[in-house]
Amino acid sequence: MDCLFCSIIAGETPSTEVLSTEVAYAFRDINPKAPTHVLVVPREHITDAAALDPSHAAVLSGVFSAAQEVAALEGLGERGYRLVFNVGEDSGNSVPHLHLHVLGGRRLSWPPG
């Protein structure tokens, strides 16, 4: 399988690690949309949120737990932050591996732009 995020998780492609757990790996986005922009990816390859099913409950829980920990590590808890899953090309999803964006560090507009 030729997956950029699988390559990052395996240590074959460099990244700036923020957090590593048994279930998930979090690293800084190379094209940040906010002062804090971290991607949290499951170690298991899952294409996107549309591919999730009940068998992924523990993985999804681990991804959200990692995102909460990232937000705490980055000092985002008090002012707030955004968690985003993009699904499909029209959403701007360019890597077909489930990933949760953790965005914060400034007031974020709605809708996202």
C-alpha positions in Angstrom: 0.0 0.0 0.0 1.3 3.4 -0.9 -0.1 5.7 1.9 1.8 8.8 3.0 0.4 8.6 6.5 1.3 4.9 6.9 4.8 5.9 5.8 4.9 8.7 8.4 3.7 6.3 11.1 6.3 3.8 10.1 9.0 6.5 10.4 9.9 6.3 6.7 8.7 9.8 6.0 9.7 12.6 8.4 7.2 14.4 10.6 7.1 16.6 13.6 5.7 14.4 16.3 3.4 15.9 18.9 2.1 12.7 20.5 2.4 8.9 20.0 0.1 6.4 21.6 -0.6 2.7 21.0 -3.5 3.5 18.8 -2.7 6.9 17.2 0.1 9.2 16.1 -0.2 13.0 16.1 2.0 15.3 14.1 2.1 18.9 12.9 0.4 19.7 9.5 2.9 20.8 6.9 0.4 23.4 5.6 -1.2 24.7 8.8 -4.5 26.6 8.7 -4.2 27.9 12.2 -1.4 28.5 14.7 -1.9 25.0 16.0 -2.8 22.5 13.3 -2.1 18.9 14.3 -3.2 15.7 12.5 -4.1 12.7 14.6 -4.1 9.5 12.6 -4.8 5.9 13.7 -2.0 3.5 13.3 -4.5 1.2 11.6 -5.1 2.2 8.0 -8.7 3.3 7.6 -9.5 5.2 4.4 -11.7 7.9 5.9 -14.7 8.5 8.3 -17.1 7.0 5.7 -15.3 3.7 6.0 -15.8 3.5 9.8 -18.0 0.8 11.2 -18.7 -0.6 14.7 -15.6 -2.7 14.6 -13.5 0.6 14.7 -15.0 1.8 18.0 -11.7 1.3 20.0 -9.6 3.0 17.2 -12.0 5.9 17.0 -12.0 6.3 20.8 -8.2 6.2 20.8 -8.0 8.9 18.1 -10.4 11.2 20.0 -8.4 10.6 23.3 -5.2 11.5 21.5 -6.8 14.6 20.1 -7.9 15.7 23.6 -4.4 15.1 24.8 -2.9 17.1 21.9 -5.3 20.0 22.7 -4.2 19.9 26.4 -0.5 19.7 25.4 -0.9 22.7 23.1 -2.7 24.8 25.7 -6.0 25.0 23.7 -8.4 23.7 26.3 -9.3 27.1 27.9 -10.0 29.1 24.7 -11.3 26.2 22.6 -10.3 24.3 19.5 -11.8 22.6 16.5 -11.8 18.9 15.6 -12.4 18.1 11.9 -12.7 15.0 9.8 -12.7 15.6 6.0 -14.3 12.9 3.8 -13.7 12.7 0.0 -12.0 15.0 -2.5 -14.6 17.8 -2.4 -13.8 18.3 1.3 -10.1 18.9 0.5 -9.1 15.4 1.8 -5.9 14.7 -0.1 -4.6 11.7 1.8 -6.8 8.7 2.0 -6.1 7.7 5.6 -8.4 8.7 8.4 -7.1 11.8 10.2 -8.5 14.2 12.7 -7.4 17.8 12.4 -6.9 19.6 15.7 -7.0 23.4 15.0 -6.7 26.2 17.5 -4.5 29.1 18.8 -6.8 31.9 17.4 -10.5 32.6 16.9 -11.6 30.3 14.1 -14.2 31.5 11.6 -17.4 29.7 10.7 -17.9 28.4 8.2 -14.3 27.3 7.8 -12.6 29.1 5.0 
